[in-house]
Amino acid sequence: MIISSRTIRSMVLVSLCLSGPGVSAGQFGTPKEDEGTRIFKADEHPYYSGQFHLTGQQTILVGSMNDHSPWDHMDYAGKRVTPVQGTIEIDVNERINSGQVIAEFVEGADRYRIVFDRFAAKVPFQDGGIATRLYEHGDSGNGDPLYPKTWLYLGGWGTATMFKNGDVLYKDYDAHVMVMERSRDPKTHEVHYPVKRMLPGGETDPAGMEIDLWVRSKEQNSANFPPFDTFVHLCWEEVTWRTSR
């Protein structure tokens, strides 16, 4: 007798419904021991490839490339954000901490390109330079408190080189990219942070997503916020997941 796959699925569903809470702990689809609804690490999934391919559109430059110190390139109030023409392409393998992030944008008559392809971890949570499925910033205990606590679908740390009209502008600067929960209000571009928290989650909107990229110098300047001589901050408000490049 030949049994179709549809019939098999129906039999499984009927069996699960009839067995109810009496389903054995080893039955397919039931929690094991105390798993409950915990969030699993990526490599706990048997078919995890580690490969991420994303594109970002609707580019925002926080501040300007022509700002003179003192400046604010976090701009929680959303008063100095500039929509610019540009994109970001992320093609990385989280398992082996390799790949590249390429960001391009135009401000005025100048064209900029950021090549971020050297990933390295300075602390354990950065997991070799590329990490996924973790909280960062705010009071998460991971990273600095410059941004609200946010869930990272993907994060990268390392060094990048930035070009202006084809010439090297900043070479081997520290870089950080985040595919994260939406932090900026889509209408006002305000980041609601820091505020007195009434709930344990960070001041983000899990119903949205954004990509943020920072490129910063090692040299510091306390007149600026954040306190670096150079801090380039870009945000992409539209995020697309791709199957491949």
C-alpha positions as CSV (number, residue, x, y, z in Angstrom):
1,M,0.0,0.0,0.0
2,I,1.3,3.5,-0.9
3,I,0.7,6.2,1.7
4,S,1.0,9.8,0.5
5,S,3.1,12.5,2.4
6,R,-0.2,14.4,3.0
7,T,-1.7,11.3,4.7
8,I,1.5,10.9,6.9
9,R,1.3,14.5,8.0
10,S,-2.4,14.1,8.9
11,M,-1.6,11.0,10.9
12,V,1.1,12.8,12.8
13,L,-1.2,15.7,13.6
14,V,-4.0,13.4,14.8
15,S,-1.5,11.5,16.9
16,L,-0.2,14.6,18.6
17,C,-3.7,16.0,19.2
18,L,-4.9,12.7,20.8
19,S,-1.7,12.3,22.9
20,G,-1.8,15.9,24.2
21,P,0.3,16.4,27.3
22,G,1.1,12.7,27.4
23,V,3.5,13.0,24.4
24,S,6.8,11.5,25.3
25,A,9.9,13.7,25.9
26,G,11.6,12.1,22.9
27,Q,8.7,12.8,20.5
28,F,9.6,15.0,17.5
29,G,8.6,18.6,18.1
30,T,8.4,18.6,21.9
31,P,10.8,20.5,24.2
32,K,13.6,18.5,25.6
33,E,14.2,18.7,29.4
34,D,14.1,22.4,30.4
35,E,14.4,23.9,26.9
36,G,11.0,25.6,27.0
37,T,11.1,28.6,24.7
38,R,14.8,29.6,25.2
39,I,16.6,31.2,22.2
40,F,19.1,28.7,20.8
41,K,22.6,29.7,19.7
42,A,23.0,29.6,15.9
43,D,25.3,26.6,15.9
44,E,22.7,24.6,17.9
45,H,20.7,24.4,14.7
46,P,21.8,21.4,12.6
47,Y,21.4,23.2,9.2
48,Y,23.1,26.5,10.2
49,S,25.3,27.6,7.3
50,G,26.7,30.7,9.0
51,Q,26.3,32.6,5.7
52,F,24.6,36.0,5.8
53,H,23.7,38.0,2.7
54,L,21.9,41.3,3.3
55,T,21.4,44.6,1.5
56,G,20.5,48.0,3.1
57,Q,18.7,50.8,1.4
58,Q,17.3,54.2,2.6
59,T,20.6,55.4,3.8
60,I,21.0,58.0,6.6
61,L,24.2,59.8,7.4
62,V,24.3,61.0,11.0
63,G,25.8,64.4,11.0
64,S,28.0,65.3,8.0
65,M,31.4,64.3,6.6
66,N,32.2,68.1,6.7
67,D,31.4,68.7,10.4
68,H,33.9,70.6,12.4
69,S,34.5,69.8,16.1
70,P,32.6,69.8,18.4
71,W,30.0,67.5,16.8
72,D,27.4,64.9,17.8
73,H,27.3,61.9,15.5
74,M,24.9,59.8,17.6
75,D,22.2,62.5,17.5
76,Y,19.6,60.9,19.7
77,A,17.2,63.8,18.9
78,G,17.3,63.1,15.2
79,K,18.0,66.7,14.3
80,R,21.2,66.2,12.3
81,V,20.5,63.2,10.2
82,T,20.8,63.5,6.4
83,P,19.2,61.1,3.9
84,V,21.8,60.3,1.3
85,Q,22.0,58.1,-1.8
86,G,23.7,54.9,-0.9
87,T,23.6,51.2,-0.1
88,I,25.3,48.6,2.1
89,E,26.0,45.0,1.0
90,I,26.8,42.4,3.7
91,D,28.2,39.0,2.6
92,V,29.9,37.2,5.5
93,N,30.3,33.8,7.0
94,E,29.8,33.9,10.8
95,R,31.2,30.5,11.4
96,I,34.7,31.4,10.0
97,N,34.6,35.2,10.7
98,S,35.2,36.1,7.1
99,G,33.6,38.0,4.2
100,Q,33.1,41.7,3.5
101,V,30.8,44.6,4.2
102,I,30.8,47.2,1.4
103,A,29.0,50.6,2.0
104,E,28.7,53.4,-0.5
105,F,27.1,56.8,-0.3
106,V,27.2,60.2,-1.8
107,E,27.2,63.5,0.1
108,G,27.1,66.6,-2.1
109,A,29.7,66.2,-4.9
110,D,31.7,63.5,-3.0
111,R,31.4,59.8,-3.3
112,Y,32.4,57.6,-0.4
113,R,33.1,53.8,-0.2
114,I,33.8,51.8,3.0
115,V,35.4,48.4,2.7
116,F,35.1,46.4,5.9
117,D,36.7,43.0,5.4
118,R,39.0,42.3,8.4
119,F,37.1,40.9,11.4
120,A,38.6,40.4,14.8
121,A,37.3,40.1,18.4
122,K,38.6,42.2,21.2
123,V,36.3,40.6,23.8
124,P,34.6,37.1,24.0
125,F,31.1,38.1,23.1
126,Q,32.4,39.3,19.7
127,D,33.0,35.6,18.9
128,G,36.0,35.9,16.6
129,G,34.8,39.1,14.9
130,I,31.4,38.2,13.6
131,A,28.6,37.1,15.9
132,T,24.9,36.5,15.7
133,R,21.9,36.3,18.1
134,L,23.0,38.4,21.0
135,Y,22.2,41.6,22.9
136,E,24.6,44.5,22.8
137,H,24.9,48.1,24.1
138,G,22.7,49.7,26.8
139,D,22.7,47.7,30.0
140,S,23.3,44.4,28.2
141,G,26.8,44.0,29.6
142,N,28.1,43.7,26.0
143,G,29.7,46.7,24.3
144,D,29.5,50.4,25.3
145,P,26.3,52.2,26.4
146,L,26.3,54.5,23.3
147,Y,23.1,52.9,22.0
148,P,20.1,51.3,23.6
149,K,20.2,47.6,24.4
150,T,19.4,46.0,21.1
151,W,19.1,42.5,19.7
152,L,21.7,41.9,17.1
153,Y,20.7,39.5,14.3
154,L,24.3,40.0,13.2
155,G,27.2,42.0,14.4
156,G,30.7,42.5,13.1
157,W,33.9,44.1,14.6
158,G,37.3,44.8,13.1
159,T,38.9,47.3,10.8
160,A,37.9,49.0,7.6
161,T,39.3,51.4,5.0
162,M,37.2,54.3,3.7
163,F,37.7,56.0,0.3
164,K,36.7,59.5,-0.9
165,N,36.3,59.9,-4.6
166,G,38.6,56.8,-5.1
167,D,41.3,57.9,-2.8
168,V,42.0,56.5,0.7
169,L,40.5,58.8,3.3
170,Y,40.8,56.6,6.5
171,K,43.0,53.5,6.5
172,D,42.6,50.6,9.0
173,Y,40.1,52.4,11.2
174,D,38.1,50.5,13.8
175,A,34.7,49.5,12.4
176,H,31.5,48.0,13.8
177,V,28.4,46.9,11.9
178,M,25.0,45.9,13.4
179,V,22.0,44.3,11.9
180,M,19.7,45.2,14.7
181,E,16.2,46.0,16.0
182,R,15.0,49.4,14.9
183,S,16.3,52.2,17.1
184,R,15.2,55.3,15.3
185,D,11.6,56.5,15.0
186,P,10.7,56.1,11.3
187,K,9.1,59.5,11.2
188,T,11.3,61.7,13.5
189,H,14.5,59.6,13.4
190,E,14.7,60.2,17.1
191,V,16.4,57.5,19.3
192,H,14.4,57.2,22.5
193,Y,17.4,56.9,24.7
194,P,18.5,57.3,27.4
195,V,15.2,57.3,29.3
196,K,13.9,55.9,32.6
197,R,13.1,52.3,31.7
198,M,9.8,50.9,33.0
199,L,10.2,47.5,31.1
200,P,13.3,45.3,30.9
201,G,13.7,45.4,27.1
202,G,15.9,48.0,25.4
203,E,14.5,51.2,23.9
204,T,14.1,49.7,20.5
205,D,11.2,48.5,18.3
206,P,11.4,44.7,17.6
207,A,8.8,45.2,14.8
208,G,11.4,46.9,12.7
209,M,15.0,46.4,11.6
210,E,18.0,48.6,10.6
211,I,21.7,48.3,9.8
212,D,24.1,50.6,11.5
213,L,27.8,51.1,10.6
214,W,30.4,53.0,12.6
215,V,34.0,53.8,11.4
216,R,36.1,55.5,14.0
217,S,39.6,56.6,14.8
218,K,41.7,55.5,17.7
219,E,42.6,59.1,18.4
220,Q,40.1,60.7,20.8
221,N,38.6,64.1,21.2
222,S,36.5,64.8,24.3
223,A,34.8,67.8,22.6
224,N,33.0,65.4,20.3
225,F,30.3,62.8,20.9
226,P,31.3,60.0,20.8
227,P,34.7,61.3,21.9
228,F,36.8,60.4,18.9
229,D,38.6,62.6,16.3
230,T,36.6,60.7,13.6
231,F,33.3,58.9,14.0
232,V,31.4,58.2,10.7
233,H,27.9,56.9,11.5
234,L,25.6,55.5,8.8
235,C,22.2,53.9,9.2
236,W,20.1,51.9,6.6
237,E,16.3,51.8,7.4
238,E,15.3,49.2,4.8
239,V,16.9,45.8,5.2
240,T,16.7,42.9,2.7
241,W,17.8,39.4,3.3
242,R,19.2,37.6,0.2
243,T,20.0,34.0,-0.5
244,S,23.3,34.8,-2.1
245,R,25.3,37.7,-3.6
